[in-house]
Amino acid sequence: MSDVSLWRHADFLRLWAAQAISAYGSRITRTALPIIAIAMLDQSESIIGLLVTLQLAPGVILALFAGGFIDRGNKRRILIAADLIRAGAVASLTVSWAIGLLSVAQLIVVGAVVGACSALFAITDNAYLPALIGKAQLAEGNAKIEATEAIAEITGPASAGVLIAALGAPLTVAIDAATYLWSAFMLHQIKTRDVAPVDEAPTASMAASMRGSGLRVGMRAVFRHPIVRPIVISHMVWSLSGGFFMALYTPFCLRVLDLDTATFGVVIAMGGIGSLGGALLSRVFVRVFGLGRTLVMTSALSLLCALFIPLADGPFVAIIAFLIAHQLLSDGFSVAFVIQAVTLRQTVLRKEILGRANAAIHVVTASLLPIGALIGGFLAEAVGTRNAVWVGVLIGLAAPLLLLPLWKVKEMPSGPS
């Protein structure tokens, strides 16, 4: 189908609308949670690292068992349930703050619940999109969704900084609860029946695959595939580095660089502008350089631009310039990479195992995020936050090298292989 037909795809537009407003609210809470821990509860870097770890770990545990359930279940209902649970969890922070009972323990519990449901949502969504719009439109659909994520990255953190300054973080996160409710409502309006995809008659091997252990089937599909395997292994290294970033970026900016919350929000919003550019240019890069070279180059440039974070020092203008350069360039190249990498694995893996494959990928990549966050938090207290950031950035530079086996891949394959 053409680009115009996707604009006229009513159910895709409903899914897109659900994700757009939810993505905006999620950025607000993502910005607010560490600020609550640092500014209101005065927690150390190691506690921030623990908070990030416990936000991520439940999603990894859930992914161990969720793949088969997602493949065989009603994906739209799973997405709606994840939204409703997240709405209740986030709203509880505002209620506890209002009655004077907000604590770091509740912050950790809410982070864990939201993290688990977000992981379930992401895994399910990646399996749901191909069934909803078809593989011919996947690159366009993923580009539109990533563009929406980019816009949310522009507006969410920037408005979060202003809202937190005006209302306080606990009241600000109530907005996220409302966005999850909106997302659930829009998903409920999708008319397409959620059925298991059947592109061809089941073979004996496919039937055996459907009966097999969800994680085992997913791992086999991912690590035996010559195209998917390098992407996932590279993503694993990237995730370890990303764990350092998730734990240390907020305390680095607020404590080491002494930014206020409004400025911090604006800096993060610059990443949304970069992400939007990456979403718009991703397919252009593929046309000019080829698919494999685009994957290698965009990942390398994104991770090299992360060097701007620990280099940020000196006068205020120089610090802001370094941080904005990182947000614009690193996020832009990262999104350009993600669009092609996700579309590639959605294309070459069979629909009936996408849920389990996505779950397996989540397990092996997201499990390294909390490890990186935990190490980064304790390392920051031992050697200083800036030095710990340097370690995280340098780890990430190994990831593009693992994509070199894909260098000669010219274009997107036509289907599962």
Residue pairs with C-beta under 8 A, 6 or more apart in sequence:
1 134
1 136
1 137
3 140
5 137
6 12
6 133
6 137
6 140
6 141
6 144
7 13
9 133
9 137
10 191
11 132
11 190
11 191
11 192
12 132
12 133
12 141
14 186
14 187
14 189
14 190
15 128
15 129
15 132
15 186
15 187
15 190
16 144
16 145
16 148
17 186
18 79
18 83
18 182
18 183
18 184
18 185
18 186
18 187
19 125
19 145
19 148
19 149
19 183
20 148
20 151
20 152
21 179
21 182
21 183
21 186
22 83
22 179
22 180
22 182
22 183
23 148
23 149
23 152
23 156
24 151
24 152
24 155
24 156
24 179
25 156
25 175
25 176
25 177
25 178
25 179
25 180
26 118
26 152
26 156
26 176
26 179
27 152
27 153
27 155
27 156
27 157
27 160
27 268
28 156
28 157
28 159
28 160
28 163
28 172
28 173
28 175
28 176
29 90
29 114
29 173
29 176
30 156
30 157
31 156
31 157
31 160
31 161
31 164
31 264
31 265
31 268
32 160
32 164
32 169
32 172
32 173
33 51
33 55
33 107
33 110
33 111
33 169
33 173
34 48
34 51
34 52
34 250
34 251
35 164
35 169
35 250
35 254
35 261
36 93
36 102
36 107
36 169
36 170
37 43
37 47
37 48
37 51
37 104
37 107
38 48
38 250
38 251
38 254
38 255
39 169
39 254
39 261
40 102
40 169
40 170
41 102
41 103
41 104
41 107
43 51
43 104
44 381
45 247
45 248
45 251
45 377
45 380
45 381
45 385
46 377
46 378
46 380
46 381
47 104
47 377
48 247
48 248
48 250
48 251
48 377
49 247
49 248
49 373
49 374
49 375
49 376
49 377
49 378
49 380
50 108
50 374
50 377
51 104
51 107
51 108
51 111
52 111
52 243
52 246
52 247
52 369
52 370
52 373
52 377
53 247
53 370
53 371
53 373
53 374
53 377
54 108
54 111
54 112
54 115
54 370
55 111
55 112
55 114
55 115
55 370
56 115
56 243
56 246
56 366
56 369
56 370
56 373
57 112
57 115
57 367
57 370
58 112
58 113
58 115
58 116
58 119
59 115
59 116
59 118
59 119
59 120
59 362
59 366
60 119
60 362
60 363
60 366
60 367
60 370
61 116
62 116
62 119
62 120
63 119
63 123
63 359
63 360
63 362
63 363
63 366
64 215
64 359
64 363
65 214
65 215
66 120
66 123
66 214
66 355
66 359
67 123
67 214
67 215
67 217
67 218
67 355
67 356
67 357
67 358
67 359
67 360
68 213
68 214
68 217
68 355
68 356
69 214
69 355
70 78
70 120
70 123
70 124
70 127
70 355
70 356
70 358
70 359
71 127
71 196
71 210
71 214
71 352
71 353
71 354
71 355
71 356
72 196
74 194
75 124
75 127
75 128
75 131
75 194
75 355
76 128
76 187
76 188
76 190
76 194
77 194
78 120
78 121
78 124
79 121
79 124
79 125
79 128
79 187
80 184
80 187
80 188
82 117
82 118
82 120
82 121
82 124
83 117
83 121
83 180
83 181
83 183
83 184
83 187
84 180
84 181
84 184
85 113
85 117
86 113
86 114
86 117
86 118
86 121
86 177
86 180
87 177
87 178
87 180
87 181
87 184
88 177
89 110
89 113
89 114
89 117
90 110
90 114
90 173
90 174
90 176
90 177
90 180
91 174
91 177
92 106
92 110
93 102
93 106
93 107
93 110
93 170
93 173
94 170
94 171
94 173
94 174
94 177
96 102
96 103
96 106
96 170
97 168
97 170
97 171
98 170
102 170
119 362
119 366
122 358
122 362
123 355
123 358
123 359
123 362
124 355
126 342
126 346
126 354
126 358
127 351
127 354
127 355
127 358
128 194
129 138
129 141
129 142
129 145
129 346
130 138
130 197
130 346
130 351
130 354
131 194
131 195
131 197
131 351
132 190
132 192
133 141
135 346
135 347
135 415
138 343
138 346
138 347
139 283
139 339
139 340
139 343
139 412
142 339
142 342
142 343
142 346
143 279
143 280
143 282
143 283
143 339
146 275
146 278
146 279
146 282
146 335
146 338
146 339
147 276
147 279
147 280
149 275
149 279
149 335
150 272
150 273
150 274
150 275
150 276
150 277
150 278
150 279
150 331
150 335
151 272
151 276
152 272
153 268
153 269
153 271
153 272
153 275
153 331
154 269
154 270
154 272
154 273
154 275
154 276
155 269
155 272
156 269
156 272
157 264
157 265
157 266
157 268
157 269
157 271
157 272
158 265
158 266
158 268
158 269
159 265
160 172
160 265
161 261
161 262
161 263
161 264
161 265
161 266
162 262
162 265
163 171
163 172
163 175
164 172
164 261
164 262
164 265
165 260
165 261
165 262
196 352
197 351
197 352
198 352
199 350
199 351
202 210
206 350
206 352
209 217
209 352
209 353
210 352
210 353
214 355
214 356
214 359
215 356
215 359
215 360
215 363
217 353
217 356
218 353
218 356
218 357
218 358
218 359
218 360
218 361
219 360
219 364
221 228
221 349
221 350
221 353
221 356
221 357
221 360
222 228
222 229
222 232
222 349
222 357
222 360
222 361
222 364
223 229
223 232
225 348
225 349
225 417
226 405
227 344
227 345
227 348
227 406
227 409
227 413
227 417
228 344
228 345
228 348
228 349
228 357
230 402
230 403
230 404
230 405
230 406
231 295
231 341
231 344
231 345
231 403
231 406
232 361
232 364
232 365
233 402
234 299
234 399
234 400
234 402
234 403
235 341
235 361
235 365
235 399
236 364
236 365
236 368
237 395
237 396
237 398
237 399
237 402
238 299
238 303
238 365
238 396
238 399
239 365
239 366
239 368
239 369
239 372
240 368
240 369
240 371
240 372
240 395
240 396
241 303
241 306
241 372
241 392
241 393
241 395
241 396
241 399
242 369
242 372
242 396
243 368
243 369
243 370
243 371
243 372
243 373
243 374
243 375
243 376
243 392
244 372
244 373
244 375
244 376
244 388
244 389
244 391
244 392
244 393
244 395
245 306
245 309
245 389
245 392
246 369
246 372
246 373
247 372
247 373
247 374
247 376
247 377
247 380
248 376
248 377
248 380
248 385
248 388
248 389
248 392
249 309
249 389
250 264
251 380
251 385
252 309
252 385
252 386
252 389
253 259
253 264
253 267
253 323
254 261
254 264
255 385
256 385
256 386
257 312
257 319
257 323
259 267
263 320
267 320
267 323
267 324
267 327
268 327
269 327
270 323
270 324
270 327
270 328
271 327
271 328
271 330
271 331
272 331
273 327
273 328
274 327
274 328
274 329
274 330
274 331
274 332
274 335
275 331
275 332
275 334
275 335
277 328
277 332
278 298
278 331
278 332
278 333
278 334
278 335
278 336
278 337
278 339
279 335
279 336
279 339
281 332
281 336
282 294
282 298
282 335
282 336
282 337
282 339
282 340
283 339
285 294
285 297
285 298
285 336
286 294
286 340
286 411
286 412
289 297
290 409
290 410
290 411
291 340
291 344
291 406
291 409
291 410
291 411
291 412
292 403
292 406
292 407
292 408
292 409
292 410
293 407
294 336
294 337
294 340
295 337
295 340
295 341
295 344
295 403
295 406
295 409
296 400
296 403
296 404
296 406
296 407
298 333
298 334
298 336
298 337
298 340
299 333
299 334
299 337
299 399
299 400
299 403
300 400
301 329
301 333
302 329
302 330
302 331
302 332
302 333
302 334
302 337
303 330
303 393
303 396
303 397
303 399
303 400
304 397
305 325
305 326
305 329
305 330
305 333
306 326
306 330
306 393
306 396
307 393
308 322
308 323
308 325
308 326
308 329
308 330
309 322
309 323
309 326
309 389
309 393
310 386
310 389
310 390
310 393
311 322
312 318
312 319
312 322
312 323
312 326
313 319
313 322
340 412
343 412
344 412
344 413
345 357
345 361
346 354
347 412
347 413
347 414
347 415
347 416
348 413
348 415
348 416
348 417
349 357
349 416
350 416
372 392
372 395
376 388
376 389
376 391
376 392
379 387
379 388
379 391
380 387
380 388
380 389
